[in-house]
Amino acid sequence: MEKSFYYSVSWPDISYLKVALEIMEVPFLIEQPSDRLQLPPGEVAFVFPDLNVRVYQGVRELFGSHGQRYPS
């Protein structure tokens, strides 16, 4: 999967977001902080490929904001 954008979330939010994305059939990965992906302490990233506009709109509504560009 080519990584395009991500959302940083706290551990307690992972479960319901994962279930919602699986129901929506949106492809994603969950990543922990790394040298490449700097995240606040206690957070992980939901990482997505490029999505069509309609699917992205659903993801944006679920997370409540636009995603951040995945570092290259």
C-alpha positions as CSV (number, residue, x, y, z in Angstrom):
1,M,0.0,0.0,0.0
2,E,1.4,3.4,-0.9
3,K,1.0,5.6,2.1
4,S,-0.6,9.0,1.4
5,F,-2.0,10.5,4.6
6,Y,-2.6,9.7,8.3
7,Y,-4.4,10.6,11.4
8,S,-2.8,10.6,14.8
9,V,-5.1,9.1,17.5
10,S,-4.8,8.1,21.2
11,W,-4.9,4.4,22.2
12,P,-8.4,4.6,23.7
13,D,-9.8,5.7,20.2
14,I,-8.3,2.8,18.2
15,S,-11.0,0.2,18.7
16,Y,-14.1,2.2,17.5
17,L,-12.2,3.8,14.6
18,K,-10.9,0.4,13.4
19,V,-14.4,-1.1,13.5
20,A,-15.9,1.9,11.7
21,L,-13.2,1.8,8.9
22,E,-13.7,-2.0,8.5
23,I,-17.4,-1.5,8.1
24,M,-16.8,1.3,5.6
25,E,-14.3,-1.1,3.8
26,V,-11.6,1.6,3.8
27,P,-8.0,0.3,3.4
28,F,-5.7,1.4,6.3
29,L,-2.7,0.5,8.4
30,I,-2.0,1.3,12.0
31,E,1.5,2.4,12.8
32,Q,3.4,3.2,15.9
33,P,5.8,6.2,16.2
34,S,9.1,5.8,14.3
35,D,12.0,7.9,13.1
36,R,10.0,8.5,9.9
37,L,6.6,9.1,11.6
38,Q,6.9,11.4,14.6
39,L,3.8,11.1,16.8
40,P,2.9,12.5,20.2
41,P,3.5,10.2,23.2
42,G,0.7,7.6,23.6
43,E,-0.6,8.0,20.1
44,V,-0.6,5.8,16.9
45,A,-1.4,6.6,13.3
46,F,-4.1,5.4,11.1
47,V,-2.4,5.5,7.7
48,F,-4.3,5.5,4.3
49,P,-3.5,5.3,0.6
50,D,-4.9,7.8,-1.8
51,L,-8.7,7.5,-1.7
52,N,-11.4,8.7,-4.0
53,V,-13.2,11.9,-2.9
54,R,-16.3,10.2,-1.7
55,V,-14.4,7.7,0.5
56,Y,-12.1,10.4,1.8
57,Q,-15.1,12.5,2.8
58,G,-16.3,9.7,4.9
59,V,-12.9,9.2,6.6
60,R,-12.6,13.0,7.1
61,E,-16.0,13.0,8.8
62,L,-15.1,10.0,11.0
63,F,-11.9,11.7,12.2
64,G,-13.3,15.2,12.3
65,S,-10.6,16.9,10.2
66,H,-8.3,16.5,7.2
67,G,-5.5,14.0,7.4
68,Q,-1.8,14.9,7.5
69,R,0.5,14.1,4.6
70,Y,2.5,10.9,5.3
71,P,6.2,11.8,5.4
72,S,8.2,10.8,2.3
